[in-house]
């Protein structure tokens, strides 16, 4: 059993643009959920662990509840919200103290009442006395008790609300931490990332749509599989900087980059029909810069008429356009038909294990000394760099400190050569590794 399995869940619900994400961020003290002055910004669930008054719980921000038939996402979002409420220990039902009640508020109240979960009615945006009075008076019509006026922006009554949450939580159980592979599903818009997450999970945990950019928050989901235990991070599609829009899309790109920063292994989903694009190489560069593990998932192979010929074409294109990450693993999948998922997850586990690999200092120095003897360093400004010794400083990613006479004498091509020597001697397939060169005099090296 995992930590999130036993933590009680507190779910924030309400119609669009009532300040749910702002409240979520206020509780966490950081900007985890996207906040924009645009209705319907949050579509998928966003979750994080919270501690208050020595009580821990899982806080969940949901999409805006609305029954507008013209909104293509509305039925999907409603289903997500209902599922979240069913698993909640406490529900924070948010209404807008400034704008008053709407038809969606009454519909949301019906859903909450039917779930029969402990509920706190929260009147948001109550940042002055007149709004508090107006909001509280009208909210009585919902028949859910007296609302608690709060302002997430100005931190008004948020602590009192959390006190009420803690009082309603069930008794805490034992928490067992587990070591999961944090897997970020990344890629440009509409390549099948959310569909891949759902295929792995076997349930509609993340909204899937044919509309590019459906997922705009990073959504974390734990799952146990025969291949291993994972924390899946579904992210928004990443566009190149010049093609990024303002507002929500800009936040989405930042969120996706943050997801790469906090994952162990990134799965870059590529459209098998379109092949590797410039956006794909840009995204792979983000994983490389963050020194993460990388598995390239070539998706939509179910559309290939001649699978063998297309696979050969894809492999040749991959070698040509992904030369800067030759260590990345490649898996051919169909998220639609669930093909190749076991192989994909096995590769992710292998990449994670490679990230934790340690090389004994003696072996490390023998490998590097042999590489230097085999191919002498080039002259740089009539000088040649000299390697004194090396040590592995850390794992995740594997980081090696090489003490040399002058780091500026290490040509980038020779850096790649030394990295290749390490990779040939040890199994670092699937992960980036770091080589750090530090200056040390010959006298110091001999002590």
C-alpha positions in Angstrom: 0.0 0.0 0.0 1.3 3.4 -0.9 1.2 6.8 0.8 -1.4 8.1 -1.5 -3.5 5.0 -1.1 -4.0 5.6 2.7 -4.1 9.4 2.7 -7.7 10.8 2.9 -8.7 12.9 -0.1 -9.9 16.4 0.1 -11.6 17.5 -3.2 -12.2 21.1 -4.4 -15.2 21.3 -6.6 -17.3 24.1 -8.2 -18.3 25.7 -11.4 -15.7 27.3 -13.7 -13.8 30.4 -12.5 -14.9 30.5 -8.9 -11.3 30.4 -7.7 -10.7 26.7 -7.1 -7.2 26.7 -8.4 -6.3 29.9 -6.5 -7.5 28.2 -3.3 -5.5 25.1 -4.2 -2.4 27.2 -4.7 -2.9 29.2 -1.5 -3.1 25.9 0.5 0.0 24.6 -1.1 1.9 27.9 -0.9 3.0 27.5 -4.5 1.7 27.8 -8.0 1.0 24.2 -8.8 -2.4 24.6 -10.5 -2.8 26.9 -13.5 -4.4 30.2 -12.6 -5.8 32.5 -15.4 -8.8 34.8 -15.5 -10.4 32.5 -18.1 -13.3 30.1 -17.3 -12.5 26.4 -17.7 -8.7 26.6 -17.3 -8.4 23.5 -15.2 -9.8 20.4 -17.0 -8.0 17.5 -15.4 -7.5 16.7 -11.8 -4.4 18.1 -10.1 -3.2 16.6 -6.8 -0.7 17.2 -4.1 -0.1 16.1 -0.5 -0.8 18.6 2.3 -0.1 18.6 6.0 -2.2 20.7 8.4 -2.4 20.4 12.2 -0.3 17.2 12.1 -2.8 15.7 9.7 -1.9 14.7 6.1 -4.3 14.5 3.2 -4.3 14.5 -0.5 -5.7 17.7 -2.0 -7.4 17.5 -5.4 -8.3 20.4 -7.7 -10.9 19.5 -10.3 -12.2 21.1 -13.5 -15.1 23.5 -13.5 -18.5 21.8 -13.3 -20.8 22.9 -16.1 -23.5 21.2 -18.1 -23.2 23.4 -21.2 -23.9 21.1 -24.1 -21.9 23.4 -26.5 -18.7 22.7 -24.5 -17.1 19.6 -26.0 -15.2 18.9 -22.7 -18.2 19.3 -20.4 -19.3 15.7 -20.1 -15.7 14.5 -19.7 -15.1 17.0 -16.9 -18.4 16.2 -15.1 -17.4 12.5 -15.1 -14.0 13.4 -13.6 -15.5 15.5 -10.9 -18.1 12.9 -9.9 -15.4 10.2 -9.7 -13.3 12.5 -7.5 -16.2 13.2 -5.1 -16.9 9.5 -4.8 -13.4 8.9 -3.4 -13.3 12.0 -1.2 -13.1 12.1 2.6 -14.0 15.9 2.6 -15.5 18.0 -0.2 -14.8 21.8 -0.5 -17.7 23.1 -2.5 -16.8 26.5 -3.8 -19.2 29.2 -4.9 -18.4 32.8 -5.9 -19.4 35.4 -3.2 -19.0 38.2 -5.7 -21.1 36.9 -8.6 -23.7 35.0 -6.6 -25.3 31.6 -7.5 -25.9 30.2 -11.0 -27.7 27.2 -12.4 -24.3 25.3 -12.4 -24.0 25.9 -8.6 -27.4 24.3 -8.0 -26.5 21.4 -10.2 -23.2 21.0 -8.5 -25.0 21.0 -5.1 -27.2 18.1 -6.2 -24.1 16.0 -7.2 -22.5 16.7 -3.8 -25.6 15.9 -1.8 -26.1 12.6 -3.6 -22.5 11.6 -2.8 -23.2 12.0 0.9 -19.6 13.1 1.7 -18.7 15.6 4.5 -18.8 18.9 2.8 -17.7 22.5 3.6 -19.5 25.2 1.6 -16.9 27.8 0.7 -17.7 31.3 -0.5 -14.7 32.4 -2.4 -13.5 35.9 -3.4 -14.9 37.3 -0.2 -12.2 39.9 0.1 -14.4 42.7 1.6 -17.3 42.8 4.0 -20.0 43.7 1.5 -19.1 40.6 -0.6 -19.1 38.4 2.4 -22.6 39.4 3.4 -24.1 39.2 -0.1 -22.5 35.8 -0.8 -23.4 34.2 2.5 -27.1 35.4 2.3 -27.6 34.0 -1.2 -25.7 30.7 -0.5 -28.3 29.7 2.1 -30.6 28.8 -0.8 -28.4 25.8 -1.5 -29.6 24.2 1.7 -26.0 23.1 2.6 -25.5 25.1 5.7 -23.8 28.4 6.3 -20.9 29.1 3.9 -17.5 30.0 5.1 -16.3 33.2 3.4 -12.7 33.1 2.3 -10.3 35.0 0.0 -7.5 32.9 -1.4 -5.9 36.0 -2.9 -5.6 37.8 0.5 -5.4 34.6 2.7 -8.7 35.4 4.5 -10.1 32.5 6.6 -8.1 29.9 4.7 -6.6 28.7 7.9 -10.0 28.4 9.6 -11.2 26.4 6.6 -8.3 24.0 6.9 -9.1 23.6 10.6 -12.6 22.5 9.6 -11.1 20.1 7.1 -8.8 18.5 9.7 -11.7 18.1 12.1 -13.7 16.1 9.4 -10.8 13.8 8.3 -11.0 10.2 9.3 -8.4 8.8 11.6 -5.0 8.6 9.9 -3.7 5.2 9.1 -0.1 4.1 8.7 1.8 5.6 5.8 4.2 3.4 3.9 6.4 5.3 1.5 7.4 3.5 -1.7 10.0 4.0 -4.4 8.1 4.6 -7.6 9.5 5.4 -11.0 8.4 9.0 -11.7 7.4 8.9 -15.4 6.6 12.1 -17.3 4.6 11.6 -20.5 5.7 14.4 -22.8 5.4 15.4 -26.4 3.9 18.0 -28.8 0.1 18.4 -28.8 -2.2 15.7 -30.1 0.3 12.8 -30.4 -1.6 10.6 -28.0 -0.1 11.3 -24.6 -3.3 11.2 -22.5 -4.5 8.2 -24.5 -1.2 6.5 -23.6 -1.7 7.3 -19.9 -5.3 5.9 -20.0 -4.1 2.7 -21.9 -1.5 2.1 -19.1 -4.1 2.8 -16.4 -6.9 0.9 -18.0 -9.4 3.6 -16.9 -10.3 7.2 -17.9 -8.2 8.9 -15.3 -7.0 11.6 -17.7 -9.3 13.3 -20.2 -8.7 12.0 -23.7 -9.9 14.1 -26.7 -9.0 14.5 -30.3 -8.6 18.2 -29.8 -5.0 19.3 -29.5 -4.0 20.7 -26.1 -6.8 19.0 -24.1 -4.5 18.4 -21.2 -3.2 21.7 -19.8 -2.3 20.7 -16.2 0.2 18.1 -15.2 -1.7 15.2 -13.7 0.0 12.7 -11.4 -1.4 9.2 -11.1 0.1 6.2 -9.2 -0.1 2.7 -10.7 1.2 -0.7 -9.9 2.0 -2.9 -12.9 3.7 -6.3 -13.5 6.6 -4.3 -14.8 6.9 -2.1 -11.7 5.4 0.7 -9.7 5.1 4.1 -11.3 3.9 7.7 -10.8 2.6 8.8 -14.1 2.8 12.5 -14.9 0.6 13.5 -17.9 1.5 16.9 -19.3 0.3 19.5 -21.7 1.7 19.3 -25.2 4.9 21.4 -25.7 5.3 23.7 -28.6 8.5 25.5 -29.5 9.0 28.9 -27.8 8.2 30.8 -31.0 4.9 29.1 -31.4 3.7 29.4 -27.8 0.6 31.4 -27.1 0.1 33.7 -24.2 -1.8 33.0 -20.9 -2.8 29.4 -20.5 -0.6 27.9 -23.2 2.4 29.7 -21.7 1.6 28.2 -18.3 1.2 24.7 -19.9 4.6 24.8 -21.4 6.1 25.8 -18.1 4.1 23.0 -16.4 5.4 20.4 -18.9 9.0 21.6 -18.3 8.5 21.4 -14.6 7.1 17.8 -15.0 10.4 16.9 -16.7 12.4 18.4 -13.9 10.6 16.3 -11.3 10.6 13.0 -13.1 13.1 10.2 -13.2 12.3 9.1 -16.8 10.6 11.1 -19.6 8.6 9.2 -22.2 8.6 11.3 -25.4 5.6 10.4 -27.5 6.1 10.8 -31.2 3.5 10.4 -34.0 4.6 7.4 -35.9 2.8 8.6 -39.0 4.3 12.1 -39.1 7.8 11.0 -37.9 10.3 13.0 -35.9 9.6 16.8 -36.2 11.5 19.8 -35.1 9.2 20.1 -32.1 10.1 16.5 -31.1 13.8 17.3 -31.1 13.2 20.4 -29.1 11.3 18.5 -26.4 14.0 15.8 -26.3 16.4 18.6 -25.7 14.4 19.6 -22.6 14.9 16.1 -21.2 18.6 16.1 -22.1 19.1 19.5 -20.5 17.4 18.3 -17.3 19.6 15.1 -17.4 16.7 12.8 -17.2 16.1 9.3 -18.5 14.5 9.2 -21.9 12.3 6.6 -23.7 11.0 7.6 -27.1 7.6 6.0 -27.7 6.7 5.9 -31.4 2.9 5.9 -31.3 0.1 5.1 -33.8 1.8 2.1 -35.3 -1.7 0.7 -35.8 -1.9 3.1 -38.8 1.1 1.6 -40.5 0.1 -0.5 -43.6 3.5 -2.0 -44.1 4.8 -2.3 -40.5 8.2 -3.6 -41.3 9.0 -1.0 -43.9 7.7 1.9 -41.8 9.6 0.7 -38.7 12.8 0.6 -40.7 12.1 4.2 -42.0 11.3 5.3 -38.4 14.5 3.9 -37.0 16.6 5.5 -39.8 14.9 8.9 -39.2 15.4 8.5 -35.4 19.2 7.9 -35.8 19.4 10.9 -38.1 17.4 13.5 -36.1 18.0 12.3 -32.6 21.8 12.0 -32.8 22.2 14.2 -29.7 20.5 11.5 -27.5 21.9 8.2 -29.0 21.4 6.6 -25.6 17.6 7.0 -25.5 15.6 3.9 -25.7 13.0 3.5 -28.4 9.7 1.6 -28.1 7.0 1.2 -30.8 3.5 1.4 -29.5 -0.2 1.8 -30.2 -1.9 3.6 -27.4 -5.2 3.1 -29.1 -4.8 -0.7 -29.2 -2.6 -1.1 -26.1 0.3 -2.6 -28.1 3.9 -2.4 -26.8 3.0 -1.0 -23.4 4.7 -3.7 -21.4 7.9 -3.2 -23.4 7.6 0.6 -22.9 7.3 0.2 -19.1 10.1 -2.3 -18.9 12.4 0.2 -20.7 11.4 2.9 -18.2 12.4 0.6 -15.3 15.7 -0.1 -17.0 16.4 3.6 -17.5 15.5 4.2 -13.9 17.9 1.5 -12.8 20.7 2.9 -15.0 20.2 6.3 -13.3 21.0 4.7 -9.9 24.1 2.8 -11.1 27.3 3.4 -9.2 30.8 2.7 -10.6 33.6 1.8 -8.1 36.3 4.5 -8.2 39.1 2.1 -9.2 37.1 0.7 -12.1 36.1 4.2 -13.2 39.7 5.5 -13.3 40.8 2.3 -15.2 38.2 2.9 -17.9 39.0 6.5 -18.3 42.8 6.0 -18.3 42.4 3.4 -21.0 40.3 5.7 -23.0 42.9 8.5 -22.7 45.7 6.1 -23.8 43.7 4.9 -26.7 42.9 8.4 -28.0 45.0 11.3 -26.8 43.3 14.6 -26.0 43.6 17.2 -28.8 45.8 20.3 -28.4 43.9 23.4 -27.4 45.9 26.6 -27.6 49.0 24.5 -27.9 48.2 22.8 -24.6 46.8 19.3 -23.8 44.5 18.6 -20.9 45.6 16.0 -18.4 43.3 13.7 -16.4 44.5 13.1 -12.8 41.7 11.0 -11.5 37.9 10.7 -11.4 35.1 9.8 -8.9 31.4 9.4 -9.1 29.8 12.1 -7.1 26.2 11.1 -7.2 23.4 9.1 -8.9 20.1 10.2 -10.4 21.6 11.2 -12.8 25.0 9.5 -12.6 27.5 12.4 -12.1 31.2 12.0 -12.5 33.8 14.5 -11.3 37.0 14.5 -13.4 40.0 16.3 -11.9 42.1 17.8 -14.7 44.9 20.4 -15.1 42.6 22.9 -16.9 38.8 22.3 -17.7 39.0 24.8 -20.5 41.3 22.5 -22.4 38.6 19.8 -22.7 37.2 20.1 -26.2 33.5 19.2 -26.5 34.2 16.4 -28.9 36.6 14.8 -26.4 34.0 15.2 -23.7 31.6 13.2 -25.9 34.4 10.6 -26.4 34.9 10.1 -22.7 31.2 9.8 -22.1 30.9 7.2 -24.9 33.8 5.3 -23.2 31.8 5.1 -20.0 28.7 4.1 -21.7 30.5 1.3 -23.6 32.0 0.0 -20.3 28.8 0.3 -18.2 25.1 0.1 -19.0 23.8 3.6 -18.9 21.3 3.1 -21.7 18.2 5.2 -21.3 19.7 7.9 -19.1 21.7 11.1 -19.4 25.0 11.2 -17.4 27.0 14.2 -16.3 30.7 14.7 -16.6 32.0 17.6 -14.6 35.6 18.8 -15.1 37.4 20.5 -12.2 40.9 22.0 -12.1 43.5 20.4 -9.9 47.3 20.9 -10.0 49.8 18.0 -10.4 51.1 18.7 -6.9 47.6 18.4 -5.4 47.0 15.2 -7.4 50.1 13.6 -6.1 49.3 14.2 -2.4 
